[in-house]
Amino acid sequence: MKPNVLLITLDQFRADCLSIAGHPLVRTPNLDRLARQGVRLTQHYSQCAPCSPGRASLYTGMYQMNHRVVANGTPLNGRFDNVALLAQRAGYSPVLFGYTDQAIDPRDVEDPNDSRLKTYEEVLPGFDCKLFIPEPHTLWIEHLRANGFDVPMNAQQALLSEPSRPAEFGMSAFLTDHFLAWLREQDGPWFAHASYLRPHPPYSAAGKWSTAYNPADVPMPIAPSDERHPFHDFAMQIPGAAAPTNEEEVRHMIAQYYGMIGDVDEQLGRVWDTLVELGMWENTVIIVTSDHGEQLGDHGLKEKLGFFDQSYHILGIVRDPLHTSQHGTAVTEFTENVDIVPTIAEAIGQPVPKQCDGLPLTPFLRGEPLPQWRDAASYEYDWRHYFIRMGERDWPWDQRLEKQHLAVRRYNDKAYVQFGDGSWLAFDLAADPTWRTPISDPSLVLSMVQDMLVWRSRHTNRELTGMLMEDGGIGEWPPGVSWRN
């Protein structure tokens, strides 16, 4: 029988905020429970930020340099395959609870008044959306008002007032309630994506979780270096990106972030318990990850941006119930969100799409030898959206947008950052894991530059490159050629 598949995203969840990962304060008993009955990815990375770019990589298995979703609002090219379409080909009817933040390709729209041209908060093609709660979170707010809470029809204010209501009326509980009601109606193999907002800001945890962590107990963030790249200074001037400078405000922000994690972890416990109750636990592949991380005050920043680990090093847990020998183990190799689509493809008996830049995590799940693996994580950040709003440019001579970009190769002991304007940074992480000690040895820098060049050259688009139009076509035929099938 085909397995059930449950893909869970916890928006903006950084990797270190797990108790099983050794966090000194945060408690995540239900994520820990899944990790003990699955495989934890300790060096798991998102490929880009913010939400739309990070999710584009997760849903397509492609690096940003290939899918080119560079901002919240960049359309996802309609020709790309994705995880929902993959599930459809395997015979599932994939459903969504939450949101996917993928803007529609305008070339697929016929009506210039189509509402989908006004927002990036659209549903990834292929999903049947059972609960759609993008901002302004209308359905959740209406639920609160129907239960007697005086809440304005304003998403930000509704989220900021979460501490004033019991946690069972929080955004995370609302999604869980709907997912579990749907789950109880299933009598065959299913494929679901539960996309939780929390612990995404605003920094206000629901009900009891708003006071679960004492601000006085939280660790203070890494201070910004006195010697900063110009982009770092630019980032600290972006509205909403600079962390508070007042210590009380910083501690409150961190404590609320931890509380939001506790809240969504409790909701996942309800999901695990219901899967067990319904007899589905031993036939459900579960993947939990995030679209990106959270700076949480480190390096003087909050939210997700730039080149630091905190915005890209995220949680990753995979449970394959059919392969128990590796349950409870931790993978220390670098894994990436582009590996998720290939992993799901193999779990449901489908070929890995040629567009994918990632690799199946199957060998880690089964304890099999690795045919090959990466020795670094790769991610990118693009901030051209701040300049797009300036208006028209004289293309092709004005290429300012193409300069607003950076790419990172993150190794165990060092990191290299290449900026689109030609500048660069290199850090000695063995000597200083806080990313504030530069590498200046030309030979070390050159080796990382060459490695990044090789990485980029090996991951350019390959969809038709494995075949030749000779003798009726030889080599690797692309899918979807109906007359050949």
Secondary structure as the mmCIF struct_conf table of DSSP 4:
data_model
#
loop_
_struct_conf.conf_type_id
_struct_conf.id
_struct_conf.beg_label_comp_id
_struct_conf.beg_label_asym_id
_struct_conf.beg_label_seq_id
_struct_conf.end_label_comp_id
_struct_conf.end_label_asym_id
_struct_conf.end_label_seq_id
HELX_LH_PP_P HELX_LH_PP_P1 LYS A 2 PRO A 3
STRN STRN1 ASN A 4 LEU A 10
TURN_TY1_P TURN_TY1_P1 ASP A 11 GLN A 12
STRN STRN2 ARG A 14 ARG A 14
TURN_TY1_P TURN_TY1_P2 ALA A 15 ASP A 16
HELX_RH_3T_P HELX_RH_3T_P1 SER A 19 ALA A 21
TURN_TY1_P TURN_TY1_P3 GLY A 22 GLY A 22
BEND BEND1 PRO A 24 LEU A 25
HELX_RH_AL_P HELX_RH_AL_P1 PRO A 29 ARG A 36
TURN_TY1_P TURN_TY1_P4 GLN A 37 GLN A 37
BEND BEND2 GLY A 38 GLY A 38
STRN STRN3 VAL A 39 TYR A 45
BEND BEND3 GLN A 47 GLN A 47
STRN STRN4 CYS A 48 ALA A 49
BEND BEND4 PRO A 50 PRO A 50
HELX_RH_AL_P HELX_RH_AL_P2 CYS A 51 THR A 60
HELX_RH_AL_P HELX_RH_AL_P3 GLN A 64 HIS A 67
BEND BEND5 ALA A 71 ALA A 71
TURN_TY1_P TURN_TY1_P5 ASN A 72 GLY A 73
HELX_LH_PP_P HELX_LH_PP_P2 THR A 74 THR A 74
STRN STRN5 PRO A 75 PRO A 75
HELX_LH_PP_P HELX_LH_PP_P3 LEU A 76 ASN A 77
TURN_TY1_P TURN_TY1_P6 GLY A 78 ARG A 79
HELX_RH_AL_P HELX_RH_AL_P4 VAL A 83 ARG A 89
TURN_TY1_P TURN_TY1_P7 ALA A 90 GLY A 91
STRN STRN6 VAL A 95 GLY A 98
STRN STRN7 ALA A 103 ALA A 103
HELX_LH_PP_P HELX_LH_PP_P4 ILE A 104 ASP A 105
HELX_RH_3T_P HELX_RH_3T_P2 PRO A 106 ASP A 108
TURN_TY1_P TURN_TY1_P8 PRO A 112 ASN A 113
HELX_RH_3T_P HELX_RH_3T_P3 SER A 115 LEU A 117
BEND BEND6 LYS A 118 LYS A 118
BEND BEND7 TYR A 120 TYR A 120
HELX_LH_PP_P HELX_LH_PP_P5 VAL A 123 LEU A 124
TURN_TY1_P TURN_TY1_P9 PRO A 125 GLY A 126
STRN STRN8 ASP A 128 PHE A 132
TURN_TY1_P TURN_TY1_P10 GLU A 135 PRO A 136
HELX_RH_AL_P HELX_RH_AL_P5 THR A 138 ALA A 146
TURN_TY1_P TURN_TY1_P11 ASN A 147 GLY A 148
BEND BEND8 MET A 153 MET A 153
HELX_RH_AL_P HELX_RH_AL_P6 ALA A 155 LEU A 160
TURN_TY1_P TURN_TY1_P12 SER A 161 SER A 161
HELX_RH_3T_P HELX_RH_3T_P4 GLU A 162 SER A 164
BEND BEND9 ARG A 165 ARG A 165
HELX_RH_3T_P HELX_RH_3T_P5 ALA A 167 PHE A 169
BEND BEND10 GLY A 170 GLY A 170
HELX_RH_AL_P HELX_RH_AL_P7 MET A 171 LEU A 183
TURN_TY1_P TURN_TY1_P13 ARG A 184 GLU A 185
BEND BEND11 GLY A 188 GLY A 188
STRN STRN9 PHE A 191 TYR A 196
TURN_TY1_P TURN_TY1_P14 ARG A 198 PRO A 199
HELX_LH_PP_P HELX_LH_PP_P6 HIS A 200 HIS A 200
BEND BEND12 PRO A 201 TYR A 203
HELX_RH_3T_P HELX_RH_3T_P6 GLY A 207 THR A 211
BEND BEND13 ALA A 212 TYR A 213
HELX_RH_3T_P HELX_RH_3T_P7 PRO A 215 ASP A 217
BEND BEND14 VAL A 218 VAL A 218
HELX_LH_PP_P HELX_LH_PP_P7 PRO A 219 SER A 225
BEND BEND15 ASP A 226 GLU A 227
HELX_RH_AL_P HELX_RH_AL_P8 PRO A 230 ALA A 235
TURN_TY1_P TURN_TY1_P15 MET A 236 GLN A 237
BEND BEND16 ILE A 238 ILE A 238
TURN_TY1_P TURN_TY1_P16 PRO A 239 ALA A 241
STRN STRN10 ALA A 242 ALA A 242
HELX_LH_PP_P HELX_LH_PP_P8 ALA A 243 PRO A 244
BEND BEND17 THR A 245 ASN A 246
HELX_RH_AL_P HELX_RH_AL_P9 GLU A 247 GLU A 277
TURN_TY1_P TURN_TY1_P17 LEU A 278 GLY A 279
HELX_RH_3T_P HELX_RH_3T_P8 TRP A 281 ASN A 283
STRN STRN11 THR A 284 THR A 289
BEND BEND18 ASP A 291 ASP A 291
TURN_TY1_P TURN_TY1_P18 LEU A 296 GLY A 297
HELX_RH_3T_P HELX_RH_3T_P9 ASP A 298 GLY A 300
STRN STRN12 LEU A 301 LEU A 301
BEND BEND19 GLU A 303 LYS A 304
BEND BEND20 GLY A 306 PHE A 308
HELX_RH_3T_P HELX_RH_3T_P10 ASP A 309 SER A 311
TURN_TY1_P TURN_TY1_P19 TYR A 312 TYR A 312
STRN STRN13 HIS A 313 ILE A 314
STRN STRN14 ILE A 317 ARG A 319
TURN_TY1_P TURN_TY1_P20 PRO A 321 LEU A 322
TURN_TY1_P TURN_TY1_P21 SER A 325 GLY A 328
STRN STRN15 THR A 329 GLU A 336
HELX_RH_3T_P HELX_RH_3T_P11 ASN A 337 ASP A 339
HELX_RH_AL_P HELX_RH_AL_P10 ILE A 340 ALA A 347
TURN_TY1_P TURN_TY1_P22 ILE A 348 GLY A 349
HELX_LH_PP_P HELX_LH_PP_P9 PRO A 351 PRO A 353
TURN_TY1_P TURN_TY1_P23 LYS A 354 GLN A 355
BEND BEND21 GLY A 358 GLY A 358
HELX_RH_AL_P HELX_RH_AL_P11 THR A 362 ARG A 366
TURN_TY1_P TURN_TY1_P24 GLY A 367 GLY A 367
HELX_LH_PP_P HELX_LH_PP_P10 GLU A 368 LEU A 370
BEND BEND22 PRO A 371 PRO A 371
BEND BEND23 ASP A 375 ALA A 376
STRN STRN16 ALA A 377 ASP A 382
TURN_TY1_P TURN_TY1_P25 ARG A 384 ARG A 384
HELX_RH_AL_P HELX_RH_AL_P12 HIS A 385 ILE A 388
TURN_TY1_P TURN_TY1_P26 ARG A 389 MET A 390
TURN_TY1_P TURN_TY1_P27 TRP A 395 TRP A 397
TURN_TY1_P TURN_TY1_P28 ARG A 400 ARG A 400
HELX_RH_3T_P HELX_RH_3T_P12 LEU A 401 LYS A 403
BEND BEND24 GLN A 404 GLN A 404
STRN STRN17 HIS A 405 ARG A 410
BEND BEND25 ASN A 412 ASP A 413
STRN STRN18 LYS A 414 PHE A 419
TURN_TY1_P TURN_TY1_P29 GLY A 420 ASP A 421
BEND BEND26 GLY A 422 GLY A 422
STRN STRN19 TRP A 424 ASP A 428
TURN_TY1_P TURN_TY1_P30 LEU A 429 ALA A 431
TURN_TY1_P TURN_TY1_P31 PRO A 433 THR A 434
BEND BEND27 TRP A 435 TRP A 435
BEND BEND28 THR A 437 THR A 437
STRN STRN20 PRO A 438 PRO A 438
HELX_RH_AL_P HELX_RH_AL_P13 PRO A 442 ARG A 458
TURN_TY1_P TURN_TY1_P32 HIS A 459 HIS A 459
BEND BEND29 THR A 460 THR A 460
TURN_TY1_P TURN_TY1_P33 GLU A 463 GLY A 466
STRN STRN21 MET A 467 LEU A 468
BEND BEND30 GLU A 470 GLU A 470
TURN_TY1_P TURN_TY1_P34 ASP A 471 GLY A 472
STRN STRN22 ILE A 474 GLY A 475
HELX_LH_PP_P HELX_LH_PP_P11 TRP A 477 PRO A 478
TURN_TY1_P TURN_TY1_P35 PRO A 479 GLY A 480
TURN_TY1_P TURN_TY1_P36 SER A 482 ARG A 484
#
